[in-house]
Amino acid sequence: MGNIWMFLQQTAAATLTALFLLLLQRIFLDKLSPRWQYGVWLVLLLRLLIPAGFGGRSTVLDVSLPLEALRTRVELGLSSAYSSPFASSLPAAPVPLPPQGAPESWTDWLFLLYWAGVAVFALWFVFCALRLSLRVRRGVPVEGARRAAIEALAKEYNLPLPRRVVECRFARTPFVLGAFRPALVLPMGWELDGKVLLHELLHVKYRDVWAGWLTTALRCIHWCNPFLWLVFDKTGNDRESLCDQRVLERLQGEDRRDYGRCLLAMADNKRVRTPGATTMANGARAVKARIQAIARFKRFPQGMGLVSGCIVCALSLSLAVGAPASAAGDENTFVEAPSGMIAEPELVAETLSLAAQNRATTVAGALDAYGKGEYHRFYDGIYDELLCWAISLPREDLPAVLEQWEQEQYESSFWTGWPVEDSWRAGPVYRGLTSDGADGYLCQVFWFRDLSLESENDPRWPEEGDPWPTEYLCHTVRIQPDGPYWTVEKLAETTGSADGRINMFLTGWWDSLLYGPVTWSGEANGVSVELSCVPTLTSGEGPLGSETLRWYRDQDWGYDPLTSLGGRNLGELPQSSPIPGAFFTTIYNGMRVRVGNPGGTPYNITLEVVPDWDDPEITASGGSGQDPDRVDPGEHRYQSHAGLVYYDTLPLLKAGETTEFCKHSGGAQGSLGDHIQEFLCPDSFTVTVKVGPEEPFQVPLTPRYTTPDGGTFTLDGEEAAP
């Protein structure tokens, strides 16, 4: 727990769980054994030890979302050092972590106050334990007949005997002290009572001192939650009641009634709250309840233990462990943004808190959210765009994103909810997923729309039967890991047009051979070669397909636009909400090839291109050319659908001529899984060229980072390509 919000998440989850267990105990007070009454607190222990929302899981009594919304709304007006409105406050650990840096807001000061309270209570309890331990060390060892009687009692009931048995003048009742080397402490001159000694020896056997120390540690962590302190008192009382039950199971007849009288005699004794010590006397009120339990004493059948265990297990799964609840854990789960027509602080906070709890956990999920963000700038609710950006972008970029989003809402005079004419209508489509040489990936994200032409006098106006001109918007992005999540960073933006009919799988966009994010080029023996891997990917469900591109041009503006989407109602369009845990669902292979004859005599060229990956477990899944049998998957673990082996003889190239084309070899679709190795473009290529009858030779290639129009970009820390 690194800020006050994390503590609130953890203590709120524990409080609701404890409240439920208290109610359950009350209902089953006379129906289940003390073992169950005490054992059910294991559920609370798990809830206290498992961080709230751990692993994106949600419990039955989950209040994380309203607390996240509150945290976001409060922190948006602050500049806190320990917390942020854009980062989830779900704790990564159930214990407080030392503050990092100086406080800058009142929530930071609250966390410092809380942390100081934890330290003060911890020091106080340790001091009390050390003081009691020093006093016990000055006690008188029990020897002779008294020691022999205690040893005989332990042997009779097969119980462990502490190494030390001492008498102390300050002790009012017997108690056990110490977790590693337990000591049995008796009041000075106390007349031995086998039933009381049996109680304390049972504490030793079941290591109840350890349970006391654990409860003390939890008291320190939750020192400012008085309800949990009352619950911890209740767990201590239930532990003593269970020890009573174990004693009574070993006694018979009149001894059981005598045991009750022993407890009654201790009703006025002050209870001991020193950590590391157990005592039979735990306050008059608690003793009264224990005597009532003794009056109800009965032996429970063995099968009740199994029943109790099943109940505790079921409660643990529902109240402590929970089940996956966020979209980050499910490839088919959409994250729905709140609906609203205007920007309201409450809905902004809810949107950001939703994003913080549903960060993208897959590469496809990050791209899916990023791609739909651009789409939502013109479609659907105003909060969908903010949700998509907040799910996929680096957290350090989110303040600027929120400022830009708020400015857009301010500048919008009205919002109709319908697509506007200059919006991008198809996409997102992803192209050329390639390793960036480190832990991340490069990719191109495309959106499309038809060109808006004024009249048939425009030279771009297509002839009858020809496809309508289409233009694209492309963001070249870098996908990088952020702990268990993935973020998207825009590196370059490109726009362009194509005269031919758009194919959503851009490997077939013949009239405009676009470059992928990495282009390899080289020249040897008068032959120049340029390669760019351009497989196309989709993930989840895209907002719109290519068939909806021309709805605005063909429609009569006097009609409802809902009826103009090619006969499809807007509500029937594919789901446009982000899927943070998405997998890729389709991939179409492709490779852009350019071969030139810089100079010399005309010749035929036999070209062989073999993709290579740095990972030896990856190989190409397909091939293209005259000899498809050249593809040998071998025994590799992964077959990449993004790389193909190409082999063919090119037509005669004259001096100074260049030929370029796109080759593809199919792909895959359906539930493709989450192995990113199956979608990666090659890390390099081996190019073998044979000119006429000459011996084959290889062309060394050099990579450069490219945009679809052939421009270049650089990565952080790298020099620009020549």
Sequence and secondary structure as in RCSB ss.txt:
>XXXX:A:sequence
MGNIWMFLQQTAAATLTALFLLLLQRIFLDKLSPRWQYGVWLVLLLRLLIPAGFGGRSTVLDVSLPLEALRTRVE
LGLSSAYSSPFASSLPAAPVPLPPQGAPESWTDWLFLLYWAGVAVFALWFVFCALRLSLRVRRGVPVEGARRAAI
EALAKEYNLPLPRRVVECRFARTPFVLGAFRPALVLPMGWELDGKVLLHELLHVKYRDVWAGWLTTALRCIHWCN
PFLWLVFDKTGNDRESLCDQRVLERLQGEDRRDYGRCLLAMADNKRVRTPGATTMANGARAVKARIQAIARFKRF
PQGMGLVSGCIVCALSLSLAVGAPASAAGDENTFVEAPSGMIAEPELVAETLSLAAQNRATTVAGALDAYGKGEY
HRFYDGIYDELLCWAISLPREDLPAVLEQWEQEQYESSFWTGWPVEDSWRAGPVYRGLTSDGADGYLCQVFWFRD
LSLESENDPRWPEEGDPWPTEYLCHTVRIQPDGPYWTVEKLAETTGSADGRINMFLTGWWDSLLYGPVTWSGEAN
GVSVELSCVPTLTSGEGPLGSETLRWYRDQDWGYDPLTSLGGRNLGELPQSSPIPGAFFTTIYNGMRVRVGNPGG
TPYNITLEVVPDWDDPEITASGGSGQDPDRVDPGEHRYQSHAGLVYYDTLPLLKAGETTEFCKHSGGAQGSLGDH
IQEFLCPDSFTVTVKVGPEEPFQVPLTPRYTTPDGGTFTLDGEEAAP
>XXXX:A:secstr
  SHHHHHHHHHHHHHHHHHHHHHHHHTTTTS HHHHHHTHHHHHHHHHS TTGGGEE TT  HHHHHHHHHHHH
HT   SS  TTS    SSSS     S   SHHHHHHHHHHHHHHHHHHHHHHHHHHHHHHHHTSEE  HHHHHHH
HHHHHHTT    SEEEEESS SS EEE SSS EEEEETT    HHHHHHHHHHHHTTHHHHHHHHHHHHHHTTT 
HHHHHHHHHHHHHHHHHHHHHHHHH  THHHHHHHHHHHHTTTS     TTEEES   HHHHHHHHHHHHT    
 THHHHHHHHHHHHHIIIIII EE SGGG TT        SS  HHHHHHHHHHHHHS   SHHHHHHHHHHHHH
TTTSS HHHHHHHHHHHS GGGHHHHHHHHHHHHHH S   SS  TTS  EEEEEEEEEE SSS EEEEEEEEEE
   SSTTSTT   TTS   EEEEEEEEEEEEETTEEEEEEEEEEEEEESS   SSGGG TTS    SEEEEEEET
TEEEEEEE  EEEES  SB GGGTTHHHHS TTS GGG BTTB GGGS   S  TT  EEEEE  EEEEEE  SS
S EEEEEEEEEE SSTTEEEEEEEES GGG   TT SEEEEEEEEEEEEEEEE TT EEEEEE   EEES   S 
GGGS   SEEEEEEEETTS  EE   EEEEB TTS B   TT     
